[in-house]
């Protein structure tokens, strides 16, 4: 059985094409992005999902409502009859002080699928961004397929520790 998986860092979806001119013209979007602009950007992502038909969509830096997004839940804009199974969680962990700070509140990782899937939330021991998703995809061969995804640290030392943790996790997971 083949699976198509889409992965996206939504934190950079600001409707800026990457040119210096657009970074200057739309500089404010790095700090605040209006709901109509977000809806337009997410409709483009939704068009990709519709045309590609992934079984699983993995998102990092998706916002479930913060000051920067006018409390707009971006995952809710992607849900529909074909992609109704989802989960969203704070990327810093439920007990993290960082996740409660105004500039970080609402910053999340999420999954979206076209059918119900088994998954678990795991957490790195190191770093600020700790959430790891382990999503299980059924397989026709013995065992299952596990998809792990996380938003890794920008700090090289912490990221190396997270990579080592992820490696151990993958090696210890049957399937």
N, C-alpha and C positions, 0 to 999 in steps of 0.2 A: 504494500500500500504506500503510495507517495503522498507526501504532505507539502503544501506550500505554506511558508511562514514569512510574515512581514514583520520587520523590526524597524522602529522609528524613534528617534529622540525628538519629541514634540517641542522640547524647550527652545529649539531653534526655528520653529515654524512661526515666523513673524511676518510673512508676506514680503520679505526683502530678498531680492534676487542675487545678492552677493556683491553687486557693484558698489564702488565707493559712493557714487551719487545717491543710491538708494539708502545706504547706511547713514548718510548725512540727512537726506530728506525725511527718513522715517526713524531717526535716532530715538525718539521717545518710545517707540514700540519695545525697546529693550527693557524699559521700566514699567510701561503700562500699555496693554493692548486692548482696545475696545471690543465689546461683544460682537458687533457687526463684522469687524475685521477678523476676529477669531472664527466666526461662523463661515466666512468666506474661505479662510485657510483650511479649516476642517472639512469643508465641502470638497476641496481639491483632494484631500487625503481620502475621503469617503469615495470619491470617484476612482481612485487607484484601487481601493479595497473592492469596489464593485467590479472593476474590470479584471482584476487578478484573481479574485476568489480564494484568498488564503484560508486555510483551515484555522490558523492561529495568527493573531496580531499581538505583538509584544511592544509595549510602549514604555519608554523611560522619560522622565521629566514631563509627564503629562500633569496638568493642573486640575485639581478637583475643586478649585475655588480659593483664590488668594487675592491680595490687594492688586497684584499685577494684572489679574484677569477679570476684575470687577466681580469677583466671586463666582465666575462662570465655570461650571463643571464640564471640561472638555470631553471626557469619556461619554457623558450623556448625549452629546451631540453626534457621537458615532454609532450609538445603539440603534438597531432597527429590527425588523422581523427576521432578517437573515443572520444578523449578528446580535443575538440577545443575551448570550452567555458572557459574563464579564466579572472581573474583580479588580479593585483598585485599593492600594494601600500606601501609606506614608513611606517614602523611600528611606527615611531616617530611622524608622522603627517606632513602634507605638509609645515607647517610654522615653524617647529622645527629647532632650531639652531643645535641641536645634530645630526640630520639627514644630515646636510651639512658637518659635520666634516669628514676628510678623512677615519678614521677607522670605521665610522658608515654609510657612504654614500652607498646606495644600499641595506642595510639591510631591508627586507620587510616581509610582510605577504601576502599570496596569496590563491586563490581558483582556483580549476580546476574541471570541471564537464563534464559529457557526454552529456549534453544538456543545453540549455540556462536556467538560473535561475534568479529570481529577488533577488537582494541583495542591501544592503546599507552599507556604511562605517560610523561608528560612532567613537567617540573618548572619552577616559576617561578624566576626569578633572584633575586627579592626576597621577604623575609618568612620566617617560621618554618615555616608550613604551606605546603608547596611542591608537593605532588602534584596533577597534573592528569590526569584520564582522558580519552582521546579514543577513543570507542567508535564503530565503523562499523556502521551498519545498512544492509543491502542495500535498494536502491530499484528500482522498476520503471521510473523515468525514468532518462535517462542520468546517470551519476554515483552517488554514495552519499550517505547522510545521516550526518552526523557529530554526535555528542552529546558535548559537552565538559562535564565537571563537576569542581568543585574546592571546597575549603573555604577561603574567602577570609579574609584577615587582619581582625581587629577594628580595627587601627590605620588611621585614615582615609588617611594618606599612603601607607602600604604597600599598602592595598587599591586605591587609585587606580592605583598602579604595576602591580599585578597585573591590574587591569581592562584597562589599556593593553596589557600583554603578551598577555592573552587575546584582545583585539580583533585584534592583529597575527596571532596564531596562527590565528584563525578566517578572517581575510581571506586568509591565505597557504595555506589548506587547500583543495585542489580538491574539488569535489563539491557 
